[in-house]
Amino acid sequence: MTSTEATPAAPATAAVPARAAQAAAPDDAPTAAAAPRTGRPGRPARRGPRVGPLLLALPVPALVLVLWTVGVQQAWELPFGIKMGFLPTPLEVGRRLVDLAVGGIVDDAFSGTLLAHLWASTQRVLAGFALAVALAVPLGVVMGRFSLAFRMLEPTVNLARPIPVTAWAPLTLLIIGYGDGSAIFLVFLAAFFPVLLNTIAGVRQVPVRLLEAAAMLGTKKAQVLYKVVLPASMRSIASGLRVALGLAWVILVVGETVGINTGLGAMITQARDQSKTDLIVAGMVVIGLCGFVADRLLTGLLALATRGRPTLT
Amino acid sequence: MPRIGTVRPRQPADVHVAGLGKQYPTRSGGTVAAMADVDLDVPAGEFVCVVGASGCGKSTLLRILAGFEDATSGTVAVAGAPVTGPDPERGVVFQDYGLFPWLSVRENIAYGPRQARLQRSVVAERTDRFLAAVGLTRFADKYPSELSGGMQQRVAIARVLANDPSLLLMDEPFGALDALTRSSLQGELSRIHRETGTTVLFVTHSIEEAVFLADRVVVMAGGASHGVPGHVKEVVRIDLAGERDVTSAEFNALKRRISALVHEEVAAPAA
């Protein structure tokens, strides 16, 4: 009997300090609010031990590498008819990456050429992307701001947009010819539409109220675009730029497939011709990293350009 | 009145509205009259409140004066000049503030003077002065999204005053604020009006607010949904000197009278 009476009593007493702590919280709230906003007041403490983000992120890639290695050694057959026996092991890819960068391991035509390929590809991506931004942002602002321009151009834009850039590639080779020009043009095409559409959308949703405010504060008509429309549509334009830059790296591989000797896409194509799977995978890894780094750089650049100012919500 | 930097302050403007009408096209191809035959004269320096039920055209009147909308008929002149479009001489305070979210409080207030290409020192002096006038000096480097509604509206008022307008147009500026903030801002606006002497046209739903602030209250009635175009029903002079006591008998008598006018219960004894 005593034990059954004691059992309900124990949680009750345990609950008292908890309730007291809750009651104390409102008294602390004003001071917390008055203090500079550094922490997150009012957040309940995280339950369980804190696990470092690296520790959480590592097991999955580690498992993939292990399965990959075992799969290659055992020559597993996966769905889609993937024959893992033809794949290089992660270790071989790593060796090839190091050799690509500094040479001295494999000692073939590709040793130590990474920088040259990287530089050639980066130039093409930058040229095509910059061209797309330089044309699509102004055009998007005009189309978003002036309904006459929008009604004149929107149908054409939306007819041209669904044509995949990869479908442009064969024609491009015929009308521009092999070389830089074709690759840059394809990158330009890939980047153009995401920038254009996001700019139009951003400009069209600039609140009329801000335009009225700008007008009654004496903003000259020519300055409204720069002073109000651009900053108010910055968030949308920025997301267009990020999508476009990602696509630019994707399409680069297609653009460099034919008639180009230097470039990551060209390198992969040559590797395929010579059945060097480790080189193909190394190229894939480098291109993936390029896209990642480019996105981080762009995000940083945009943050720098807006100097951390809040955008339109 | 203090001199503003090296720039001579503008004189308050008078407002002359005659035979003003506004029609909107309807979907069926016809037109609907939102407002017709509105006459209104506001002498320089007067504080006028416009009250009336929704759709009576009071906001339309203000937007035409601001230059945001064109009148269909009639004339509108501010300081003797016809209104052809928005102008920094006619400052507008919106119910939803309309602040630039990417500019700090200080930059929002400095925006107008900068657009006017005033000297840097003049811009800084004006900005500091109006920051202080609305009590936001401590929040100068915050962004609008970090402020409460009442503080944002203070920024909006300071931003317009920094342009030294000759006419202040306010479209239900305190309508979205809680009662306490509202009454403190009414007090501040009243003080600012006494100090600057600017002509004010203030549109509101609140009759008490109108009686508290105005030298004259313009009661509008009608509107497209009533089948009669919006028009001026009556203009009531508020002869209450000095600080107004919202609990006094005179104040409440005026409130009752205007309320009766707004609610079409005209039979109530007036005076």
Chai-1 contact restraints between the chains, C-beta under 6 A:
chainA,res_idxA,chainB,res_idxB,connection_type,confidence,min_distance_angstrom,max_distance_angstrom,comment,restraint_id
A,R209,B,G98,contact,1.0,0.0,6.0,A-B,restraint_1
A,E212,B,F68,contact,1.0,0.0,6.0,A-B,restraint_2
A,A213,B,G98,contact,1.0,0.0,6.0,A-B,restraint_3
A,A215,B,P86,contact,1.0,0.0,6.0,A-B,restraint_4
A,M216,B,P86,contact,1.0,0.0,6.0,A-B,restraint_5
A,M216,B,V92,contact,1.0,0.0,6.0,A-B,restraint_6
A,L217,B,P88,contact,1.0,0.0,6.0,A-B,restraint_7
A,L217,B,Y111,contact,1.0,0.0,6.0,A-B,restraint_8
A,L217,B,G112,contact,1.0,0.0,6.0,A-B,restraint_9
A,G218,B,P88,contact,1.0,0.0,6.0,A-B,restraint_10
A,G218,B,G112,contact,1.0,0.0,6.0,A-B,restraint_11
A,G218,B,Q115,contact,1.0,0.0,6.0,A-B,restraint_12
A,G218,B,A116,contact,1.0,0.0,6.0,A-B,restraint_13
A,T219,B,Q115,contact,1.0,0.0,6.0,A-B,restraint_14
A,P231,B,W102,contact,1.0,0.0,6.0,A-B,restraint_15
A,R309,B,W102,contact,1.0,0.0,6.0,A-B,restraint_16
A,P310,B,P101,contact,1.0,0.0,6.0,A-B,restraint_17
A,P310,B,Y143,contact,1.0,0.0,6.0,A-B,restraint_18
A,P310,B,S145,contact,1.0,0.0,6.0,A-B,restraint_19
A,L312,B,P101,contact,1.0,0.0,6.0,A-B,restraint_20
